[in-house]
Amino acid sequence: MSVDIATYVHDLAVAAKAASASLATASDEQRQEAVRAMAAALRNGVDSIVAANELDMSAACDAGTSAGLLDRLLLTPERVEGMAAGLEKLAELPDPEPQNTDFIKCIRNRERFALDEIKGYHSATLVNMALCALRLNRTLRFDPAKQLFVGDDAANRLIDQPMRAPWKI
């Protein structure tokens, strides 16, 4: 019996959502144990993972997928080991501090919201840099200390556009 890809992905998403609720209430030790179990599963299944990837790579190659994307999709025993090692490093990290995600509650209680002005600024900066690169149709280099594009007056003009009246800073 075959399942269409939309149903398969939907079912995976529903299962992941259900699992996220359990993981959110898990202790630090339980979370670490679960992440280490994922690393062990990767190591134990490396042969079947690589074999399945070979089939996917063959199909992608036949479909004309670019060499750069093929390289990113390729799984070797070394790359699988790298993923497992990354999971083990993740298991050692402490749980993040709880974040306030109720904006109205934060305003009422004068508490810091999870998405504060600094995080908002960084998120907007990334989007705006991408927009500049798209508008100019080229790769840009950005100096985060100076908050300017390196050696590119045209790009820098895009990030410092005049404000419309009556607005000013």
C-alpha atoms as one frame of an Amber mdcrd trajectory, in Angstrom:
protein
   0.000   0.000   0.000   1.436   3.355  -0.954   0.679   6.669   0.710   0.819
   9.941  -1.163   3.564  12.327  -0.066   1.146  14.989   1.258  -0.500  12.488
   3.615   2.872  11.130   4.704   4.275  14.598   5.486   1.047  15.606   7.240
   1.162  12.504   9.444   4.821  13.169  10.281   3.989  16.763  11.228   1.115
  15.658  13.481   3.379  13.118  15.194   6.139  15.712  15.623   3.666  18.178
  17.162   2.488  15.541  19.619   6.075  14.638  20.506   6.989  18.301  21.005
   4.457  18.589  23.845   6.124  15.697  25.677   9.587  17.074  25.037   8.577
  20.528  26.264   7.667  19.139  29.682  10.585  16.703  29.902  13.326  17.216
  32.441  16.822  18.185  31.313  17.966  14.604  31.924  15.098  13.167  29.877
  15.824  15.565  27.011  19.510  14.668  27.068  18.664  10.961  27.069  16.302
  11.396  24.093  18.890  13.340  22.075  21.590  10.758  22.857  19.166   8.023
  21.749  18.796   9.858  18.415  22.581   9.895  18.026  22.735   6.178  18.780
  19.940   5.474  16.279  21.885   7.304  13.567  25.011   5.284  14.321  23.110
   1.996  14.470  21.289   2.693  11.226  24.164   4.215   9.253  24.255   1.390
   6.668  20.541   1.596   5.862  20.622   5.417   5.922  23.481   5.522   3.421
  21.836   2.837   1.235  18.532   4.752   1.130  20.429   7.958   0.360  22.164
   6.257  -2.577  18.751   5.539  -4.106  17.656   9.140  -3.518  20.904  10.459
  -4.984  20.490   8.325  -8.081  16.946   9.604  -8.616  18.056  13.215  -8.022
  20.937  12.814 -10.472  18.596  11.354 -13.099  16.247  14.314 -12.536  19.057
  16.757 -13.366  19.658  18.106  -9.858  22.613  20.501  -9.724  25.993  19.279
  -8.511  25.956  21.706  -5.574  22.607  20.443  -4.323  23.652  16.830  -4.869
  26.693  17.441  -2.682  24.514  18.872   0.094  22.143  15.900  -0.121  24.879
  13.242  -0.122  25.110  11.176   3.058  28.283   9.238   3.769  29.180   7.324
   6.937  31.356  10.308   7.895  28.499  12.772   7.445  26.116  10.586   9.436
  28.745  10.370  12.181  28.993  14.160  12.093  25.230  14.401  12.644  25.436
  11.965  15.558  28.337  13.884  17.095  26.359  17.121  16.699  23.427  15.579
  18.558  25.728  14.520  21.375  27.040  18.091  21.652  23.443  19.324  21.691
  22.625  16.929  24.542  25.337  18.555  26.659  23.900  22.062  26.295  21.755
  23.318  29.175  18.087  23.915  28.608  17.389  27.499  27.558  15.752  29.831
  30.045  11.960  29.939  29.768  10.730  32.715  27.488   7.638  34.852  27.774
   5.564  34.242  24.664   2.365  36.022  25.747   2.831  39.576  24.452  -0.176
  41.051  26.263   0.860  39.469  29.571   4.367  40.895  29.156   2.948  44.391
  28.628   0.670  44.122  31.659   3.454  42.788  33.898   6.245  44.912  32.397
   8.209  41.775  31.517  10.534  41.210  28.572   8.839  39.485  25.635  10.643
  36.554  23.957  11.007  38.528  20.731  12.564  41.671  22.095  13.870  44.630
  20.117  17.369  43.162  19.698  16.087  39.871  18.266  13.656  41.786  16.084
  16.452  44.015  14.816  18.657  41.026  13.943  15.786  39.265  12.165  14.882
  42.381  10.177  18.530  43.049   9.313  18.913  39.600   7.750  15.782  40.070
   5.667  16.819  43.564   4.596  20.311  42.389   3.598  18.752  39.645   1.482
  16.430  42.213  -0.119  19.414  44.421  -0.982  21.202  41.480  -2.611  18.075
  40.608  -4.601  17.537  44.176  -5.758  21.154  44.486  -6.874  21.243  40.900
  -8.203  24.626  40.146  -6.669  26.375  38.739  -3.624  27.105  41.281  -0.900
  29.521  41.329   2.029  28.289  42.916   5.267  30.417  44.239   8.131  28.338
  43.703  11.309  30.569  45.983  13.401  30.121  48.954  11.036  26.599  47.923
   9.967  27.548  48.589   6.337  28.129  46.610   3.181  31.836  46.328   2.437
  32.931  48.530  -0.469  29.457  48.834  -1.982  27.981  52.349  -2.038  24.903
  51.254  -4.005  24.018  48.621  -1.396  24.676  51.031   1.470  22.289  53.566
  -0.098  19.575  50.905   0.064  19.969  50.437   3.821  19.948  54.143   4.642
  16.983  55.415   2.666  15.416  58.743   3.620  12.228  58.539   5.655   8.956
  59.917   4.305   7.644  63.098   5.896   6.535  63.704   8.545   8.600  60.837
  10.021  12.129  61.413  11.224  14.597  60.078  13.762
